Amino acid sequence: MLKLEEAFAAAKIIPLVTLDDADDAVPMAKALMAGGLNVLEVTLRTPASLAALEKIAKVDGAIVGAGTVLSAADVESASEAGAQFLISPGFRGRLARAAADARLPFLPGVATATEIMRARDVGLSLLKFFPAEAAGGAKSVKAFAGPFPGVRFCPTGGVDAGNARDYLNLPNVVCVGGSWMTPRDAIAAKDWAKITALAKAAKEAVA
């Protein structure tokens, strides 16, 4: 099984990839990897997402997971497509059990102390803080360090080039996730050079 925290800590930035055309999957992945980002989250938000995930899973050097995982059916479909990890916007015990049964690392979304405690009850200590900016931003993540010293976070939701470093400077933050490296207009134009440039700039900003 993938050691998710180690992979995330090495990456520091996880680009969120939402694709309407699975044929864009491989050039998108290669563009991000050319910019230094090889851990990718494909969101299950479009009809093309699973096919895109399957294609990226075959790209040498890519570590790809499924995002927006909402159900046990999503877990099964993502696993069959080759996902190496699963990310959900929220926490449900049933979903955590399905991920465990599939032997895939699971990163559930949390926004409150109660949700963190529920995730800890099932043995999870690496969590997605979502929606990060709407839920209080870096100040909220910092505040969780006191009562939850063993918990590490990947904030997403409103994270961008301007505030990523605010999160990454916190000792309880492993990485951040965002879509600013994969703008929809660049994807539509198949401007892979722009995506490589954005990935490279993001990587350099947090190096």
N, C-alpha and C positions, 0 to 999 in steps of 0.2 A: 504493500500500500504506500502511496505517495506520502512523504513527510511534509504535510501541507505548510506548517509554520516555517520550516526551513526554506521551502520554495518561495513562500511569500516574503520572508525576510530578505532573501537574496534579491528578489525582484523589486521590492519597495513600492512599485506602482503596478496595478493590475488594470489593464485597459478593458473596458466593457465594449463588447462587439455586438451590434444588432444589425442583422443582414436581411434584406428582402430577397436577395438572389444568392443561392448557394454557390454559384459560379464565382462570386466575389470572395469566397472564403479563403482560398489558398493565397491569392495575391495580397489580400488584407493581412493574413497572418505573416507572410513573408515580409511585408512592408513594416509591420510592427517589430518583427525580429531584427530586421536590418537596422532599426533604431535602438536596439538593445533591450526590447521588452519581449520575453518569451513565455510568460505566464499570462494566459488570456482567458477571459470569461465570455462565453457566448450566451447571451440572454435568450431564453425560450419565449420570445415575444412575437415571433412571426412564423408563418407556415414553413419558411425555409430554414429555420434555426437548427433543427436536428440534422438535416442534410449538411448544413454548414459545419456544424460541430464534428460530424463524421469525417468530413474532408480535412479539417484542421488537425484532427487527431492523428492523421497519417503524415503530417508534415514533420520531418526530422527536426528534433530539438524543441518542438512546441510542447508546452504543458497547458492543456486546455481543460476547462471545466464548464459546467452548465450553470447559468444563473437564472433567476426568476423561477426556481423550482418550487412548485406549490403543492404537489401531491405525490403519493406513492407511484402513480402512473408516470409522472414526470421523472421520478428516480429511475424507474425501469427503462424508460425510453432513452434517457441520457446515458445510462450505463451501457445499453446496447449500442449507442452511437459512439462510444469510446471516451466518454467523459472521465477525467482523472480525479475530479472533485466536484462537489455540489454546493451551490450557494442559494439561499432562500432569503426573501425580504423579511421573513418573520420566523418565530420559533413555534414548532408543534412537536410534541413528543412522538406522535405517530410518524411524522416525517423523519425525525432523527432515527427512529427504529428502522424505517425503510432504508435509509442511507447505510446504517450499520449492517443490515442484512445484505446489502449490495456490496459491502466492503469498500465503500468510498468515503473519503474524508468529507465532512459536512460542516459548512459554515453558515449557521442560522443568523438572521438579523434580529437585533435587540435594540431597544431604545430606552428601557427603564431598568431599575434595579431588580424589580420582580422578574422580568424576563431573563435577566442575567442569572438570577438564582435558579430559575427553572432549567436553564441550559446547563448550569453547573450540576444540577441534580442527576443529569444523565451523562455526566462525565465530560462535557464540552467546556473547553477553556479558551479556545480561539473563536472569536465571535465577530460578526459583521455589525458595526454600529450604523444603523440606518433608520430614517434619513438623516444623515449626519448634521448638516447645517440647520435643518428645520428642528432637530432635536436638541439643539444647544451648542453644536459645534465643538471645537477643541476644548472649551471650558468644561463641557459635560464629560468628555472622555477623561480629562484630567481628574475630575471629581470622583470618577469610578475607581481610580487607582487605590484610594484609601480602603474602602470596604472590600475590594476585590483584588488583592495583590497578585493573585495567580492568573488573572484573566488578561488576555491580549486581544487587541481589536484591529479590524480592518475597516475604517470609516469609508462609507460611500454615500452618495446622495448630496449633490451640491459641492462636491470636492472638485477643485480645478487647479490650474497652474498657479493661481494667485494665493491659494490657501493650503495647498498640499503640505508645504513645509511646516505650517502651524501644527498639523497633526503628527507628522513624522518626527518632530522634535520631542514628542512625548514618549517616555520610556515604555508605556503600556500600548503603544501603537506599533504594529509589525509592518503594516503597509497601508496604502490607500487604494481605492478603486475609483475610476472615473471614465467618462466618455469623451473628454476633451481632446484625446489623441485620435479619436475616430469620428469626426464630424460627418453627419449624414450627407452634406453637400459634397464633401470630398469623395465619399464612397460612391455617390450617384455619378460623379464625374470620372470615377476610376482614377483619381489622382493619388496614386500610391506613393509618389515622391513626397507629396505634402504630408501624408500620414507618417512616413518614415521620418521626416523632419520634425514633426510634432512629437513623435516617440523619442527621438534623440534629445530634443530640447527638454522633455520631461525627465528623462533619465539623468541628464547632466545637471538639472536643477536640484536633484535630490542626492547626487553622488557624494 
